[in-house]
Amino acid sequence: MVGVCHENMVKDKEYANCYGIKSGTYLVGQNGNNPTTAISFHNSLAVFNRKEIVGWNFETSDFVVISINFEEDLVCFQRRGKKGAA
């Protein structure tokens, strides 16, 4: 699981059990049911909460870059391959 969060929202929950809607998180997690997909978690938009992302997964040693665009209210996740790979 990788992502970003609203610290004030997850701090009140002691940084535990913060998955899903109105929890302060924007996450992408590996889908245990299907290793070729990921699951997104979104703080405020139900359409993106617990949504399966087909063809987007990551493994141990992969780099995942997270970009935040505050002007457009966007959080973007980009997989960049394995550590040490060209």
C-alpha angles and dihedrals in degrees: 000000000000130000152101132271146193100257096208091056098048095037089066087056091049089247091289133114093012099146122128143005121003091004098110098249139121106189145160117205134181112260106237092197094056119022092200093064140055132211124229125212120200131191101216114006113074092197089068097039115106089352119159114235108204117214094012116104138133136206139200110301094021117131115231116190117205118201125189122201106192094183093059098028093239132148113192128192120201126182112218104183134251128336109263094016119131 
